[in-house]
Amino acid sequence: MTVPTGRRERKKAATRQNIADTALRLFLERGYNAVGIRDVAAAADVAVTTLFSHFASKEALVFEQDDTFEQGMTRAVSDRAPHEPLIPALRREIHALVQHCTADSAAPIWRMIDESPDLRKYEESMRLRHAETLATAIAADPELARTAMASRTIARFVIDAYSLAREAADPKAAVDEIFQMIEAAWEATCPVRHA
């Protein structure tokens, strides 16, 4: 998340973080289904309308880093060094995300997500959206020169790599194994250049 510069932006970011932290604490203490939006707003000392101005749904409270994840993926494409291959840049980003999400402190959160059909459904829709955003970033890079279908397919593979590796016994090894397959698929989509 980018650091807000103005006083108003800092206050807004602090309110958002307070709401997210409060929600997560309540969800982990009482259980996701036992806590309502009004409970979160009251505990965070904000109005329900304020909560909804920061988060579109109860599920969004759990995935408050959603935008940061999505921006990181698109930056892996757009901010890579000139002529740097795409797949290693995406592998680095996924490695970092998986490392963050497999830390011991994240285990209770993922257990909660795995136990909630609503949260699993929300995560799936979020992954599809992230894949579309990543595909758009890949397709927009003229240096990559792939079809829209190739961009969408590789993006979906990359986003799914995050989920698969997060659940693996050895997440780092899983990322490497999955990205070997992604690299092969990416190379297979390379346009044929005629001499």
C-alpha positions in Angstrom: 0.0 0.0 0.0 1.4 3.4 -0.9 2.0 5.8 2.0 -0.6 8.7 1.9 1.0 12.1 1.9 -1.6 14.6 3.0 -3.2 14.8 6.5 -6.6 13.8 5.2 -5.2 10.9 3.2 -3.2 9.7 6.3 -6.3 9.9 8.5 -8.4 8.0 5.9 -5.7 5.3 5.7 -5.5 5.1 9.5 -9.3 4.7 9.7 -9.3 2.0 7.1 -6.5 0.1 8.8 -8.2 0.4 12.2 -11.4 -1.1 10.7 -9.5 -3.9 9.1 -7.5 -4.7 12.2 -10.6 -4.6 14.4 -12.6 -6.8 12.0 -9.8 -9.4 11.9 -9.4 -9.5 15.6 -13.1 -10.0 16.1 -13.4 -12.6 13.4 -10.5 -14.6 14.9 -11.8 -14.2 18.5 -15.5 -15.0 17.8 -15.6 -16.7 14.4 -16.3 -15.1 11.1 -20.0 -15.9 11.0 -20.6 -14.8 14.6 -19.5 -11.2 13.9 -21.7 -8.7 12.0 -20.8 -5.5 10.3 -22.4 -3.5 13.1 -20.2 -5.4 15.6 -17.1 -4.4 13.6 -18.2 -0.7 13.3 -19.0 -0.4 17.0 -15.7 -2.0 18.0 -13.7 0.2 15.6 -15.7 3.3 16.8 -16.9 4.2 13.4 -20.4 4.5 11.7 -21.5 1.6 9.5 -21.5 4.0 6.6 -17.9 4.8 7.3 -17.1 1.1 7.3 -18.8 0.7 3.9 -17.0 3.7 2.5 -13.8 1.8 3.0 -14.9 -1.8 2.4 -17.6 -2.9 0.0 -18.6 -6.1 2.0 -17.9 -8.1 5.1 -15.7 -10.4 3.1 -13.6 -7.5 1.9 -12.6 -6.8 5.5 -10.7 -10.1 5.6 -8.9 -9.4 2.3 -8.0 -5.8 3.0 -4.6 -6.2 1.2 -6.4 -7.1 -2.0 -5.4 -3.9 -3.8 -1.8 -4.2 -2.7 -1.7 -7.8 -4.0 -3.1 -6.7 -7.4 -0.9 -3.7 -7.7 2.2 -5.8 -6.9 1.3 -8.3 -9.7 0.9 -5.5 -12.3 4.1 -3.8 -11.1 6.0 -7.0 -11.6 5.1 -6.6 -15.3 5.4 -2.9 -15.8 8.3 -2.1 -13.5 10.7 -4.9 -14.6 14.0 -3.8 -16.1 14.2 -3.2 -19.8 14.3 -6.6 -21.6 14.0 -8.5 -18.3 12.0 -11.7 -19.0 8.4 -11.7 -17.7 8.2 -15.0 -16.0 11.2 -14.6 -13.6 9.7 -11.2 -12.5 6.4 -12.8 -11.8 8.0 -15.7 -10.0 9.8 -13.2 -7.6 6.5 -11.5 -6.8 4.7 -14.8 -6.2 7.6 -16.0 -4.0 7.3 -12.9 -1.9 3.6 -13.1 -1.6 3.6 -16.8 -0.7 6.3 -16.2 1.9 4.2 -13.5 3.5 1.0 -15.6 3.4 2.6 -18.8 4.8 4.1 -17.1 7.9 2.9 -18.6 11.1 0.9 -15.5 12.0 -1.2 -16.0 8.8 -2.2 -19.6 9.6 -5.3 -18.7 11.7 -6.5 -16.3 9.0 -6.2 -18.9 6.2 -7.9 -21.5 8.5 -10.8 -19.1 8.9 -11.0 -18.5 5.1 -10.9 -22.3 4.4 -13.7 -22.9 6.9 -16.0 -20.2 5.4 -17.8 -20.9 2.1 -18.5 -17.1 1.8 -14.8 -16.3 2.2 -13.7 -19.1 -0.2 -16.2 -17.8 -2.8 -15.0 -14.2 -2.4 -11.3 -15.3 -2.7 -12.1 -17.2 -5.9 -13.8 -14.1 -7.4 -10.9 -12.0 -6.3 -8.4 -14.4 -7.9 -10.3 -14.2 -11.2 -10.3 -10.4 -11.1 -6.5 -10.4 -10.3 -5.9 -12.7 -13.3 -7.8 -10.4 -15.6 -5.9 -7.3 -14.3 -2.6 -9.2 -14.7 -3.6 -10.3 -18.2 -4.4 -6.7 -19.2 -0.9 -5.6 -17.9 0.8 -8.4 -19.9 -1.2 -7.7 -23.1 -0.4 -3.9 -22.7 3.4 -4.5 -22.8 4.4 -4.4 -26.5 7.7 -6.1 -25.7 5.8 -9.3 -24.7 3.8 -9.6 -28.0 1.4 -12.4 -27.1 -2.2 -13.0 -28.0 -4.9 -11.9 -25.6 -5.7 -15.6 -24.9 -2.0 -16.4 -24.1 -1.9 -13.4 -21.8 -5.1 -14.4 -20.0 -4.0 -18.1 -19.7 -0.5 -17.2 -18.3 -2.1 -14.7 -15.9 -4.5 -17.3 -14.6 -1.7 -19.8 -14.1 0.4 -17.2 -12.2 -2.5 -16.3 -9.9 -3.3 -20.0 -9.3 0.3 -20.6 -8.6 0.0 -18.4 -5.5 -3.0 -20.4 -4.2 -1.4 -23.8 -4.9 1.9 -22.9 -3.4 0.3 -21.4 -0.3 -1.3 -24.8 0.4 1.8 -26.9 -0.3 4.0 -28.6 2.3 7.0 -26.7 0.9 5.6 -23.5 -0.6 9.0 -22.3 -2.0 9.6 -25.5 -3.9 6.0 -25.5 -5.1 6.4 -22.0 -6.6 9.6 -23.1 -8.4 8.0 -26.3 -9.7 4.8 -24.5 -10.9 6.9 -21.7 -12.5 8.9 -24.3 -14.5 5.6 -25.3 -16.1 4.5 -21.6 -16.5 7.8 -20.8 -18.2 7.3 -23.7 -20.6 3.8 -22.6 -21.4 4.9 -19.0 -21.9 7.7 -20.1 -24.3 5.2 -22.2 -26.2 3.1 -19.0 -26.9 6.1 -17.2 -28.3 5.2 -15.8 -31.8 7.3 -17.4 -34.6 9.7 -14.8 -36.1 10.4 -15.2 -39.8 13.9 -14.3 -41.1 
